[in-house]
Amino acid sequence: MSNSILADYPALVEAVLSISDKLDIQDNRRQWMNKQQAQEHVNLGKQAFKKLVDDGVIPVHSLDEHGLARLERYNRDELDEAMKSL
């Protein structure tokens, strides 16, 4: 191993951390979310979130018709609109 590789190691670590931070930001801006992500996005507990879904305030998109009954997705824009309507 050459000394130049070891000298660049801190710069490499910094670059990897920077990329990781950017990926986290992009992940938080995803358009479609699972239930846990959606709950976190609207900052509600499980019971309050379930009530709003059951009452039709928060729309849920099920993939049941495609044989994926356990997969439900929530749309970021719809979540934001639902919360504004309260």
N, C-alpha and C positions, 0 to 999 in steps of 0.2 A: 504494500500500500504506500502510495506516495504521500509526502507531507502536504501537497496542495489539496488532496481530497479531504484530509483531516482539517485543514484550515477552512475549507468551505462548508464543513459540517454545520456550524451554527447558522449559516445563511440558509442551508437546506432545511433545517428544522423550522426556522422562521417562515420560510416559503410554504412548507407543509401546513403549519398552523394557520397561516393566512388563508390558504385554500380551504381548509376545514371550516373556518369561520364563515367563509362565503357560501359554502355548501349548506351550512346550518341555516343561514338567512334564506337561501333559496328554498330549502325544505319547508321552512315556516311559511312560505308564500305559495305553497302548492294549491292548486285549484280544487282538487278532490281529496277528501280526507276520510279516514275511518272514524268510528264513533268517538274514540278517545281523543283523537286530534281535534275533532269538531268541538267536543266539550271544552277542551283547553282553549280553543280559538275564541269561543263565546264566554269563557270563564264561568261556567256553570257546573254545579255538582251533578252527579248521576241522576238523582231523582228529579231535579228541576229540568234537566235536559230531556229526560224521558217524558215528562209531562208535556213539555212544549212539542215534542215529536208526536206524542199520542193525540194531542189537541190539533195537530196539523199546522201549528205555527212554524215549526222547522220542518222543511221538506226533506225526506229521505229517499234515496234512490236505491232500490233493491235489485240485485242481480239474480233473483230467484228464478225468473223465467228462463235464464240461461243455465239453470242447474247449479247455481252457486248461491244457495239459500242463505248462507251465513255471511255473505258479503253485502254490506250496506255502505253506501258512500254519501257524503255530504258535500255540497258545493259551497265554496267560500263566499261567492257573491250572494247566494241565497241565504246563507247564515247571517251575513251582514245585514241584508234587507230584513230578515226576520227579527233581528235584534232592534233595528231601527223602528220597526212597527210596534214594539211593545210600549 
